[in-house]
Amino acid sequence: MKKILLALFLLLMSYTSGQAAARQPDSLAIKIGQMLMIGFRGLDAHTEPTLEADIRARRIGGVVLFSYDAPSASPIRNIGSPEQLRRLTSELQNMSAIPLFISIDQEGGRINRLKPAYGFPPSVSAAHLGALDNADSTRLAAGSTAALLRQLNINMNLAPDVDLNSNPDNPVIGMLERSFSKDPDVVVRHARLFVDAFHEAGIIAVLKHFPGHGSSTKDTHKDFTDVTATWSRDELEPYRELIRQGYDDPVMTAHVFNAGLDSLYPATLSKAIVSNLLRGELGFRGVVISDDMQMRAISDRYGLEKAIRLAIDAGVDILLFGNNATDYDPQIAEKATHIIRKLVDEDAVPPERINQSYRRIMALKARTIYHCK
């Protein structure tokens, strides 16, 4: 443990100061790798042949776990039982020289990777907790989730969802009971309880989906999603208030298009939304994670290289490739690494932009190191 802590500290300090980066073996490759979060197949760390190289050689910064493999319509992906999952997460961390973010979508209710069918306890939805509007009930649910994740060596939960339930018929938010409420104050109260419970257990929270997905009428997994006519600035209030209270864990972007905020690009690819609105107006200083870059709202309209370039330019720090949309690509980390390196070599992405993301990522890992390795 002390050796790992020292190595991580030295890496962080050397890159933050900018004094020793040139002396590190291919430091740019390490920085690029840390900007990638990858999904993979397998109940152990050795089923997918490219995974070990992604972790050991490409130095990817994180992985994301699923209970269902959508491309093959198979219920077998990464999760089979509590014991199996603990072995998997331990294997993954033992492969990595720099502690990994091991992430999961464990919101509760229908967005629930840790299912009773696999031996995990049942959970309740955000909508259920918001309707109860009882702090003790929410605190209990959040604490149970946090304790379970800690037992499983999962250190990042892609939750809570702070979308407003503006459209109850929304196919990906309202109808799945993912929102606490249409009232921003209710959303803030319950999200705060989840974040606090996660922190007490050493789990990193991730607010999503910025700048608001609750009013949409389509699913960004499947299609271009335009919220220009339905979105309101009230959807920013959970972020604004939680950031005002000191929230500095990650924020996940949405792939929604909003011409009122950016007439050209969806949020994940928009500098106006990520850098100007989230970081500028709202004052957020933490890590920004993209929603899955392989969702069709992005993949159907932008080539991989253009999408990566725009997302990095927008201010996204971690590019998430869940490998669980329409296709599965075991080479996605290698491809993304090559593209980012090429963009830097061609001056399409300034090296300092990579350094910014690396500093944020490593600061977050340093802050949560005891729960990462």
N, C-alpha and C positions, 0 to 999 in steps of 0.2 A: 504493500500500500504506500509506504513512504517513498519508494523508488518511483512509483507511478505519479504521485503527487509532485515530486521534484521535477520529473521530466515534463509534466504538463506546465508547471510553473515556469520552468526555463523557456519552454516554447512560447508561452504567452508573453513573457517579459521581453524576449528577444525580438519578437515580431511587433510588439507594441512600441518598443523603442526604435525599431528600425535599424539597430546597430549590427545585429548578428545574422540577419536573414540570409545574406549572401553566403555565409559560411555553412548554413544548413544544407543537407543533401537535397537538391531540387525543392527548395522551400515553396516555390510557386505551385508545384504539384500537390503538396500537403495542403496549402490554402484552398486550392480548387476542390480537392477531395472533401474538405470539411464543409463545403457549401452544398453537398449532395446528401439527400435522404432517399433511400432506395427500398422498394418492396421486392420480395423474393419468394420463391416456392420452397417448401420443405418443412418437415417437423423437426429437423435438426439442422445444424449449420453446414452440413456437408452434402446435402441432397443436390443443391444448385451448384454446379461446378465453378461458376464464375464468382460466387459470393466471397469465397476466401480471398481471391485476388482483389476484389473490390475493397475489402476491408484492409488486407495487409499491404498491398502494393499501391492501390489508388487512394487509400486513406479516407474512404467515405466517412462523413461525420455522423451518419445516423441511418437507422433502418425503421421501417414501419411494418407492423404486424397485422395480419388479417385472419379471419376465421373461415372465409369463403373465397374461392378462386373464381372470379367472374368470367375471365376469358374461356375457361374450360367448363364452367357451370358445375364445379366440383365443391363439395363441402370440406374438402381436405386442402388446407393451405399451410398455416403456421401453428395452429392451436388444436391440440387433441385432448389435453388433460392438464391439471395444475402441475403435476410432477414433470411431464414432458416439457411444458412451457418454461419452467424454472431451469431445466437442463439447457434448453435452447438459448435462453437469454444469457446464461453463464458462458456457454460456448462462444457466443457472439462477442461478449466483452473480452474473453480471454484471447481472442484473435487480434484485438485492436491495440495498437501502441498508444493511441489517444482514446480516452473513454468515449464510447458511442452514446448518442441519443438513441434510446430504444423506445419507440413511440407506438401509440395505439389510439384508436377512436373508441373510448369507453365512456360515452355520454350517459348511458343508462336508457332503459326502455328499449325501443327498437334499434337504436344505434348502440349496439352492444356486442363486442367481439368475444367477450368472456361469458359464454352462454351456459345456462344450467345443463344443457345437453352434454357439455364437455366437463361437467363437474364443478362449475362455478356457481356462486349464489345468485339468485335473481336480483334484478335492479329495477328502479322506477324511472320514468321519463322526466325530463325537465318540465314538460307541460303539467304533469301530475303534481310536481312539487310547487310550481308556480300557482296552480289553482288552490292548493292547500294554503300557500303563503304563510307557512309556519317555520320559523327559523330552526327550531329543534329538529323537525323532520328533515329539512334540507341538510343541516349539519350532520345528522346521523347517516344519511345517504352518501354525502360527500366523504365522510370519514371512512365509511365501509369501502368505498371505491378506492380511496387513497391507500388504505391498509392492504387491500388485495394487490394493488399494483406494486407496492413495495415488496410484498412477499414474493412476487414473481420477477423481481429485478427489472421492472419496467419503470423508467425514470421520467417519461414524458407522456402526458395524456393530451391528446388533441381535443381539448375541452376546457372550459365550458363553452357552449354555443350561446353567444349573446345577441343573435338575431332577434329582432322583434317579430312577434306573430301578427304582422300587418295583414297578411293574406292567409287565413286559415286553410284555404284550398291549395296553398303552395305545395307542389308534389314532393319537394325535397326538404322542407322545413316544417311548415304547419301540419301537414297530413302525417308526418312522421313523429309529431309531438316533441320536436327538438327544442322549441323555444319555451322559455319560462313564462312569457307574457307578451302582450302588445304594449304594455306600460313600461317605459324605460326604467322607472324607479324600481319596479318589481324585479326586472332583469338584473339590475345592478346589485340589489340586495342578495339575491340568491347566487349570482355568479361570484360575488365576494366571498360568500361562505364556502363555495367550492374551491376557490383559489387558496383561501386560508387553510382549508383541510389538506389540500395537496402539499402546500408548503410545510405543514407540520410533519408530513410523512416523507419529505424530501422529494416530492414529485413536481416536475415542471408543468405548469398550466399553459394552455394555448387558447387565447380568445379567437373566435371565428364567427362569421366570415366577413372581413372588412371590405368595403364600407357598409355592408348590410345586404343580406340575401333574403330577408323575411318577406319582402313584398313581391318577390318574383313569381312568375306563372309557369316557368320552365325549370328544368334540371340541367345545370351546367355539365353534369356527367354525360348528357346525351345531346345537347344542342346549344347553339348560341343563345344567350339569355340576356334580354334587354330590359332593364328596370327603369329606364328613363322616365316613363309616365307614371310609375307606381312608387318609386323611392322617395323618401322624405328625409330631411336632416335630423329628424328624431332618431333615425337609425344609427346616428353617430354617438348619441348620448351615452350608451353603456361604455363605449371606449373612452369618450371624453372624461367621464366621471371616474372610471377605474384608473385611468392614467393620472388624473388629478390626485387620486388617493395614493399614488406611488407604484401602481402596477408596472413591473418591468420584465415579466416573463414574455414569451413570444406572442405575436399576433399573426394570424393566418389570413391571407388575402382571399377574396372571392374572384371568380372568373366572370362576374357579371359586368355587362356594359351599361354605362350610364352617361349619355351624351351631355347631361348637365354638369358632369364632373370632368369628362374627357371625351371629346367628340371623335377620337380615333381608336382608342384602345380600351379593352376591358381592364378591370382594376389591377389584376396581377401584373399586367404589362404597362401600367400607366405611371409615369413619373409624377403627374399631377396629383394622383390619388395616393400613392405610396410615400413619395418624398415630400410633396408640398402639403397634402392634407394630413396624413397620419403623422409624419415626423415634424412637419412645419407647424400647421395650425394646432394639432392636438399635443404636440411636444413629446411624442414617443421616441425613446432612445434605445429600445431593445431590439431583439432579433425579429425579423420579418420572415415568415415561412410562406411559400406559395401553397395554394391548394394543388392538387395533383396536376402536374403539367401534361399528363396524358389524357385528361378529360377532353371530350370532343369540342367543348366550347373554345378550347385552345388548339388542339391537334388538328381539327378540321379546317382551320382558317390560317394557321401559321405553320411554317416549317419549323423543325426542331431548332435549327440554328437561330432563326429570327426570334422565336419565342424565348429562347435562353438569353439572347442579347437584350431584348426589350425588358425582360424581367430583371436582369441584373442592373440595367440602366435605370429602371424604375426605382430601385432601392431594395429589392428582395435579397435576403441574405442566404436562405436555404431553399434550394429547388427540390421539391418533392416529386419523385417519380414512383408512384405506388405500384406500377406494373400490375394493375388490377382493374383496368378499364376495358377497352375493346380488345387489346392485344397484350401479349406478354413478351417482353424483350429482355433476355438475360444479359445482353450487351449494353443496356441503356446507360449504366454508369460509365463504361468505357467511352461510349459515344459522347456523352455529355462532357466528360473530362477533356476529350480531344477538342470539342467545339469551344469550350471556354478557353483552353490554352491557345487555340488558333485566334480567337477574338482578341486576346491580350497581345499575341505576337503581331497581329495586324493593326494594333492600336484602335480597334473598334471598342474595346473596353480598357480603360486606364488601369494600370497595376494598382494604383491607390484605391480604386473602387473595390478590387478584390481584397485589399488589405483592410478596408473598412468592415466588410462582412466578416472576415477572419477574426478581427479584434472583438467584434460583438459576440461571435460564436464562442470563442475561447474564453471570454469573460463569463459567459453564461455557464460554460462547462466548469470553469474554475470555481464558480460560486456554488455549484451543485456536485462537486467532484466525489464526495463521499457516497453519493447515491448513484454515481455513474460507473463505478468500478468496484 
